[in-house]
Amino acid sequence: NARTRSFGVAFAGCTLPGQRAPLFTVDAGQMELGLGVHGEPGISTGEMRPAREVADLLLDTLLADVPEGAGSRVAVMLNGLGSTKYEELFVLYKDVHRRLLAEGLELHDPIVNEMVTSLDMAGCSLSLLWLDDELAPLLDAPCTTPAYTIG
C-alpha cells in the first residue's frame, strides 16, 4: 500500500531449515539496518544501540518518507522477526510510542507481536500505515485467520 512504510533491524541472521549456518552473520556489537524480511542482510551495518536510539533510528527513517497528504493518524506494527523476546519488543515500543506522540501523531490500535517472522532471525521491523477515512474502518473490520484475528 502506498500509505505504508517499514524499516527493520537485525541482530542475527536466520538459518533456513536443513542448513547449518545462517544466511548472514552480524558481528558482536553490530546490527544490520534495512534487512529483508525473507532473511536478507541489511543495506548497511551499524553499531548496536540502546532501545531509545533504535526507536529513533527506525522512526527517523520512516518519518523522512511520509506519504503525501498522509495526515496524523497512523496504525503502528512493531514486528518481532522470530527470536526477539516480547519483553525486548515492548521496551522498544515504549520509545516508539513516546516518539510518535511527540511528533503529534494519533496512534490507532498499535500491534506489538510476531506477525511476519524470518524463522529464527533476531531483530524487528516497524511499520507505519497512515490512515484515512477509507482505511481506518477496513483495518478495524472483523477477520479470522490462522495468524491474525480481530473483532
N, C-alpha and C positions, 0 to 999 in steps of 0.2 A: 504494500500500500504506500502511496506517495506521502502519506502523513506519518509514517513510522521511521524512526531512526534507532539503530542498535550499534553497540560497541562493546567489546569484551576484553578481558584479560585472562591469561592462563599462567599458572604457576608450575604446571607439569603437563606433558603431553598425554594423549590417550594411547592405549595398547589395543590393537584390533584382536578379535578372537582368533586364536591359533597362532598368534605371533608372540615372540619372546621379548621384543623391545618396543618401546613406544614409537609413534610416528615422528616425534621430535622430543628433544630434551631441553630443559630450562636449567641453566646454571644456578647454583645456590645464590640466593640474594638477588635474583633477577626475575623478571616477569615478561611474558610476551604480550604485546599490545595489538589489538585488532585481529585477534585469532579467528580462524574459520570454525564454525560450529560442527563441521564434519571431521574435525581433527587436524586441520591445517595449522601450521605455526602462524604467529602474528606477523604483522607487516613491519614491526620493529621490536626491539628488546630494550627494556629499561630497568632501572633499579627497583627492587621491591620497596614498597612504600606502606606507611600506616593506612588504616582503613579510610580515614578522613581524606587523605591525599588521593587514594584510589578513587573514592567517590568524586572528588573534584576533577580528576583526570577524565573519568568516564563522562561526567556532565559537561566539562569544557568542550569535549569532542562533539557530543550530541547537540549542545546548545549553540555551537558555532554553525550549525546547519539546520536551523528551524525552518520548516516548510513555510512558503509564502502564505500569508493570511491565516496562520495557524491558530491564533487566539491563545487563551491562557489555560484551557482545560486539557490535562494530559492523563492518559492511562499509563501506569508505570508497571513494568515487569522486571524484577531482578531474578535472573535465572541461574541456578547452580548447574555447573557443567558435568557433575557426576560424582566427584569425590570431595566436594567442598561441604563442610559441615553447615547445617542450618544455623547454628549459633553464629558462625562467621558471616553468613549471608545477612542475618538480622543486625549484626554490628555494622556492617557496611550500609545496610538500608537506612539505619538511623541517620547516617551522614548524608545519604542521598535525599532522604525526606527533608532534613533541615535545609539543605541547599535549594531544593526545588521550591520550598515555601519562601525562602529568602529571595528567590528570583521572581516571586509574585505569581507562581503557577498554582492552579487549583488541581489537586490530586484526586483522581477518580478510581476508587477501588483498587489500590495497589496490590500486586501479587508478588510474593517472595516465595519461590518454590523451585523445584526441578521440573521445568516444563519441556525443555529440549536439551537433553544431555549429549555429551560426547563420550559415551561409555564411562571410563574412569578418569577423565581429564579433571584436573584441579583448576578451578577458576570460576568465572561468572561472566554473564553478559547482561547488559542493562538496555532495555528497550523503552522508548517513549513513543506513544501514539497520541498525536494531537487530535482531540475530539472536536467534532462539530455536531450540529443538531441531528444529522443523519446517523453518524457513527455511534454516538453515546447509547441510544436505545438498542442498537444492534449488539453492542458489546455486553449489555445487560440482559439480553434475551436468554431465556432458559435453554440449556443444552445439556445433553448427557452423552459423554463419550468415554471410552476406556481410560483416557488420560486426563480428562477435564470435565467437571460437572459444575454447573451454576444454575441457580434458580429452583 
